[in-house]
Amino acid sequence: MDLRQLRYFQAVAEELSFTRAAKRLRVAQPALSRVVRELEDELGAVLLERTRRAVRLTEAGSVLLHEAGAVLLRYDEALRRVRRTVRGEEGEVRVGYIGAPTAAFLGRLLAEYRRQYPRVTVHLEERTPERVCEMVAAGRLSLGLTRPVAAHEALGLRTLLLRRERLSAVLPADHALAARRRLRWADLDGQPLVVLSRREGGSLHDEIMAACREARVTPLVAHTPSVVSTVLSYVEAGAGLGVIAESVAALGAGAPLVFRPLHPLRHVDLSLVWPAAGGTPPAAAFRALVTGWHRAGRLWPEREK
């Protein structure tokens, strides 16, 4: 018994007419009659009682009509799901990200993706930049929104630069340096510093240390918290000056803190990373959305540009 036989039988059983069923299926009536007869022979049961005036279902035919409907419905749904998956309209996508640099756009981006692909499940995992890249390379994440790491090429990852963020100093509002409109790296000399730990933000930490070396500043690192919001808490408590990427400033809204760009300007990048092989269709659709928003300038509000 195959799906063609079931479809032919279903049409005759629902129409109770070989003539109407043949028109519905767009097949010749003799061919339709032959297929139904072959199905009855295979099952060893009469499914349809035929007279010159009418076609009636037997008890066995009624059972098969019910079961055939369920089988064909499940089969058709399976085909639709496969086709939706190929088009990136069904499945799942796992996104690794880092918090503060993506806060301005991630929620809006996910809402748009869900609107376009309501059957795709999105899983979010906040990780360190290094861990995001490792998990994307291992196939545990579909793609990542993260700081680039030196090993991304060795891991077989492709990248798209989304933003270059200036490094800024964050100070208590009553600090002596807070009155200045701009600061130089040399102004940090002798000041206790609070910077994100290298384990949590390798590229940011390394960029800060490199800037200090170029400015001939010996950094007095007082604290290296693992969460960037804790950097702001230490600064507000008077434990030192913070050095952060500009996207972190939004986390300090309402606190008695000031943010000043450090000169010469130094940057840390935010990138989209994905496997060189490309990944699944849903992941490709997510990547296309990020790329489109990036090119259209929609990732960050106007006030941040």
N, C-alpha and C positions, 0 to 999 in steps of 0.2 A: 504494500500500500504506500503510495507516495502523495505528495501535496497536490499534484495535479488531479489525481483521482478524487481526493477530498473536495477540492474546489468544484469539480464538475458535479459530484454528488450533491454538495451543498446547494448549488444553483438550482438543480432539478427539485430537490426537497423543499426549497423555499418557494419556488415558482409553482410547484406541482404541475409542471408542464415541460416536456422536453423541447417543444417549439420555443417557448418564451426563454427557457434557460439557454438554448443555443444562441438566440439573439443577444441575450445578456453577456454571454461569454465570447460572442463573435466567433463561433466555431460551427462547423457543419453538424446538423442533427445526427446523421449516422455515426459520426465519430464520437459524439457525446454519448449516444446509446451504447456504443461498443465499450467505452471506458467504464461506464456504470456497470455493465454486465461483467466486465473483467473484475471489478471490485467485489461484486457479489460472489463470483466464483472463488476469489481469493479468500473471502471471509466465510464462505460456505453458508451464506444466509441470504434470504430474499429481503432486500431493503425497500423496494418499491413495488407496489401492486399496480399493474398497468392494465387498463381496459381501453377500448376505443374512445371512451368519453372522458376518462379521468385517470389521474395518477394519485395514489394514496401511499402514505408512509406506513410501513409495518412497525411493529413494536421495536424490532431490531433497528430499523431505519431511524426511528425517533431517537433512540439512544445514540446512534452514530452522528446524527445531526447535531445533537447537543455537544458531544465530545469534539466533533470536527470544528465546530464554531470556536471552542476554546483553543484548540491547537492552532488554527489558522490565525486567530487574533494574536496569540502569543508570537507566532512566527512573523506576522506583519510588524508587530511592535519591535521585535528583535532587529528586523531590517531597518526600521526607522531609527532605532538607537545607534546602530552601526553607522548609518549615514550621517546622523547628527554628530557622532564622535569624530568622524573623518573631517567634518566641517568645523570642528572645534566647538560645537554647540552642546556637548554633553561630556561628562567625565569629571575630572578634578584637576586642580592646579594648586601646587604647594609653593608659597611665596615666603622666602626668608627676607628679613629686613632689619635695619637698625632704626631705633626709635625717633630721636629728635630730628634728624635730617629729612625724614619722610613724613613727619606729622602734618605738614602744611598741605599735602596732597593725597596721602594714601587713602583716607576715608572717601574722598570724592572719587578717586580712581576706582576703588572697589565698587562703589555704588553704580558707576557707569558700566563697569564690567558685568555686574549682576543684572543690570537692565538689559544689556545686549545678549547675555548668555545665562538666562535664569536657570538652566538645567545643569550648569557647571558648579560644583562645590569648590569653594576657595578656602584653603587652610593657610593661616598665617603663623609664622614662627619668628619671634624676635631673638636674634643671636648676635654674637660678636662678628665683626667683618670676616675674620679668619674662618670662623665656624660656618658662616653662610656660604663662603666659597667652597669649603671642603664638602659641605652637604650637597651643594649643587653638583659638584664634580662626581660625587658618589651616587647621584640619582635620588637622594632622599628629599631634595627640594627641586622644584621645576625651574626656578630662577631666583635671583636675589636682587634686592635694592640695598646697596652696601658701599662701603669704602673699598677701593681697589686694594688688593694685596699683591706683594711682589711675586707670589707663586702662581698667579692666575693663569699664565701661559703654560706653565708646567702641569697645571691641573686640567688643561684642555678646555678652558673657558673663553668665551667671547664676551666683549664688554661694549657698552655704549655709555659715553660720558654724559651725564644728565646735568651736572652743576659743579661749578668750582666755588667753594665757600671760603671767604676770607677768615683768617684767624683774628680773634679779638681778645682783648683783656676785659675781664669783668672785675669790678671793684665795688666795695661798699660806697654808698653815696657820700659818706663823710671822710673818705680817704683823701690824703693830700693830693694824690695824682688825679682824683676824679674831676677837678676843676679844669683840667686840660681837655681840649677838644680832640686831640690826637696824641697818641703815645708812640714811642719808638721802643724797639726791643731792648735797647740799652737802658731804658727807664726801669726795666725789671731787675736790673742788677742789685743784688742785696735784698731783694724782696722775697719772702716766702711764697712759693708757688703751689697751686693746687691744680693738678692735671689728671686727666683720665689715665688709668693704668694702661701700660703697654699691652697687657694680655687682653684687655677689652677693646682697645682702640689703637692698634699698632701704627697705622699710617698717621693718625693725629699726633700721637705721642712722639713718633720719630720726626715729624715735621717741626714740632715745637723745639725739640732738642737741637735739630739742625739750625733753626733760626737763632737760637741762643748762641751756638758756637760761632756762627757767622758774625754776630754782633759782639763777640768776645764777652759774653755774659756767662758767668758761672751760675747755673740754675740752682736755687736752694729749694728743692722739692720737699714741701712739708707734708703733703698728702697725695695719694694716688688712688682715689676711690674707683670702684668698678662700675658705678652708675653715674651718668653725666649730670643728672639732677643733683646728685650729692656734691658735685663740684660747686654748684651755686649755694648749697646750704653751708658748706665750709666757708665760702667767701662772705656770705651774709653774717656768719658768726664771728668774722674777723680773724679767721685762721690763716689767711693769705690771699693772694691775688689769683684769679683763675685765668686760664688761657683756653679758649673754646672756639669751635666753629660758629659762624654767625647764626646758623639755624637754631642754636641752643638758646639764643636770647629770648625767644618766645616763651621758654619754660620759666624765665625769671620775671614775667610780667606781674606787676603789682608788688614786687619785692623792692626794698630800698637799695637797688644795685644800679650801676651805670656800666655801659658797654662801650668800649673804645677800640676802633680798628688799630692794629699794630703795624707800624711801618719800619722797614720796607714790607710791603704786603706779601704775605705767604698764604697759601691755599691748601685745602684738602678737598678731594673730589668725592662726589657721589655718583655711582655708576649702576647701571643695570647689567647683571651678569647672567649668562645662560650657557648650557653645554654646547660645544662646537657642533654636535650632531643635530641640534635644533630642538629636540624634545617632542612632546605630544602636541596634537592640534590645539587643545585648550590652552596649553602653555604658549604656543605660537600666537594665538589670538590675544592673550594677555600681553605678550611682548609687543605685538603690533599696536595695541592700545597705548601702552606706555610711550612707544616711539612716536605715535601720532600726536599725543599730548605734548611731548617734548618739543617736537618741531613746531607745533602751534603755540607754544609758550603758555600752556594751560597748567603746568605742574605747580607753579607758584603764583600766589595772588599778585596783582599788580604792584601792591605796596612793597613787595619784597624784591622786585626786579631792579 
